[in-house]
């Protein structure tokens, strides 16, 4: 795609590519640690990559309001679930979809999950939208589409998006599948490839595109195509700070917590 490889682009990328990748992958590196239960009163929250900005802001507010200090570990929901199944210790698990939280509940590792916010998908394109993408159909003419792997929430939601597109336009899903150049383990790595010009486009959550709006543009999907995504949270069975965990969940669902989620671009849910 000439739009992605013009004179001067590699020079611009060279100036900030390393820094961006370090930031984009820092969350994964943190999640690869398997933290032991924290001493003292620090609450440990395993949370999906797509929740980074919102949860950092919420954690600051929660602690400032008299709550326990919060330590976050961010990665793909499936990665965090796997760590918990392998014995990692935490107090709360916040997932970008319901299935991973329900799997932990069924195995006795977590309590019942609660919805606390909704989201939706958009098309992320390099800043300035050089390929002039206007809709999902346009992705079938591009060379490099990046999506989430299907075992991760953003990838599963993308598969649902393609299924809806296929029902509307037979053959479109197959054309889109042919354009996929990589499947990433979390939404931030999808965004990194788009921002660095390694992909013409990517399917991401609206909130993540918003968080990196200085590096990517977001193209809205037709409302009838884009599935509404659901973020859920569950207290873990071996939580060392159960009261603090329940207080954090209550804060998420409070008027203040829901307002902060809305500021971050999420669609709030009704409080308890």
N, C-alpha and C positions, 0 to 999 in steps of 0.2 A: 504494500500500500504506500504509494508515494506520499500520501498525507501524513504518514507516520515517520517517514525517513527523508527529511529534507535537509539541505545544507544548514548547519548550525544547530540542528536538534541534538546531535550527539554531544556537542560541546556544552549545551545547556544541561543535558542529562548528567554529564560528568561532574558538574559542579555540585549537584545535590543528590545524586542517585544513592551514594553510599549512606548518607545521612538518613534518607527516607527509608531505605531498606532496614537500617538499624532500628529505626522507630517502629516500622511495620512489623518486624520480627521480634521486637523486645517482649511483646505480650506472650508470644509462643515460648520464648526462652523462659519467662517467668513461670509459665504453666508447666513446663517440663520438669521443674523442681517438684519434689514430692514432700511438701512441708509436713513436719510433725505438728502435733497440737501445740498451739502457742501458749507460752507461759503468760501469767498475768491475765489481763482483761481484754486482749485483742481478739476481735471477731475475724474469722477467716471465711472469705466468700469466694467460691469458685464460680466464675461468671463468663458467659459467652463473649467472644471478641467484640461482637456488635454492641455490647453494653458499656464499653470502656468509658467514654466521656460522661454518659449519664450516671453511671455508678460512682465514678470518682467525685462528681459534683454532689451526689446524694450522700456519699460517705462523709464528705466534709460537713454537710449540713447536719447529718445525724449525730456526729460526734460533737459539733458545736452546740447542739441543742441539749447536750447532757448525756448523749448515748456513748456506748463503748467505742473505742478506736477500732477502725476497720482495716483489714489487710485484704487486698484483692489479688486473685490469680486469674488472668484472662487467657483464654484459648478457645478453640472450637468446642462446641458442646459435647461432641462425641469424644474428643480427646480428654476432656475433664471427667466425663463419665468413666472412661477407661481407667484413669488414674484412681478414681474413687473405688472402683471395683478391684483394683490392685492393692488397696490398703491406704491410699493417701487420706490424710485427716483434714477435715474442714467442718465448718458449722452450717453453711448454706450452699446450695447449688442453684444457680440461675441459668436457665437454658433458653436458647432462642427458639425452641419448639417443645412440644409436650412429650414426644415419644421418649426422649432420653431421661427425662425426669420420671416418667411412668415406669421405665425399665428399672431405675434405681429403687422406686417404691416397691415394685413386684419382687425384687431380690432382697427386700428388707433393709436396704441401705438408706432409705429416705422416707419421710412422711409424705402425705398427699400434697402434690404441687398446687400452687395458686397462681392464676393469671394476674399479671400486674401491668401489662402494656401490650399494645398491638403495633404492628409495623407493616410495611409493604415493600415490594420490589421496584427498582428502577433500573434503567440502563445507564451504566457509567461509561463515559467516553473521555478521551484526553481533553484537556482544557481547550476551549475554542471549538470543539466538535468538528475536527477537520474533515471527517468523512460525511458530515451533514446527516447524521442519523436522526430520524424523526419518529420512528416506530420500531416495533419488534421485527416487522417484515424486512426492514432495511438491513438487519444483521445477516440475512442470508446472502447478501452480496459482498460482505467483508471477508477478510482472510483469517483474522485471529480473534476469536471470541473466547473469553475466559469465564468459567463458571465454578461454582463450588462442587466438590465431589458429592455424589448422591447420598453417602452415609452421613453427611453433615447437614444441619438444618438448611443453610442457604442453598445447598445443592438439591435437597429434596423439594424445597419450594420452587426452585427453577424447573425441576422436572414437572411439577404441577402446572407451572406457567406454560411450558411447552405443550402439555396435554390439552390445555384450554385453547392454545393457539391452533393446534391440530384439528380440534373439533370445529373451529371457525374456518380454517383454511387448510383443507387436506393437503398433506405433503410438506407443509411448512416445518413441522418438527424435524423431519428427516433432513431437510436442507440446513436447519440450524445446527443439528448434531454434527454435520459434516464440517462446520466452521469452528467447532470447539478445538482449540489448540492446547488447552490444559485445564485440569480440574484441581482446584486448590482446597486445602483442608479448613480454611476459614475465610470469612469475607474480607478481612484486611489484606490477605495475600492476593485476592482477586483485585482489590483496589490498587495495590502496589504495582501490579503488572500494567494496569491501565495508565496510572499516573506516570510510570517510567517509559511509556510508549512501547512496551513489549506486547501490547494487545490493542486492537482497534476498539474493543468494547468489553464490558463485563456486566454480569447480572449481580446486583448487590442490594442491600437494604437501603431504603431512602435515608435513614439516619446516618449511615456510614458515608454515603456520598455527600451528605450535608457536612459531616465532620471534616472532610477533605475537599471542601468546595473551592479552595484556592488552587487545587491541583487537578481536579476533574470536574466535568459538568454532568448533570443528571438529566436524563430524558425520561419523562413520565410514560408509563405504560397505560394502555387503554384500561379503564376501571374494570371492565368485564373480564379482562385477562389476568390482571395481577392478583395473586392470592393474598389475603390478609394473613400476616404472620402473627404468632402468639408467643410472647415471652412469659415464662413461668419461673417460680422460685419454690424451693422445698427445703425444709430443715432436715439435716442429715441425722441419721439414727444415732451416730456416735458423737454428736455435737458436744464440744467441751463447754460451750457457752450458750446453752439452750435459751435462757431467758433473753439474752442479748440478741440472739438470732430471731426470736419471735418479735422482739421490739423493732428490729430492722425491717422485717416483713410488714409490720403494722405501719411503720413510717413510709414504706413504699406505697402503701395503699391509702395513706392519709391525703388530705387536701394538698398539703405542702409537697409531699412526694410526687403526687400525680401532676402537680403544676410544674415541677422541675422536669419530669419526663416529657411533658408537652413542650417545654422550652427546648429540650434536646431533640425534638422532632418526632417523638413517639405519639401514638394515639392512646390516651389514658383509658383505664377501665374504671368502673364505679367502685368506690371504696366499700369497705365492709359494712 
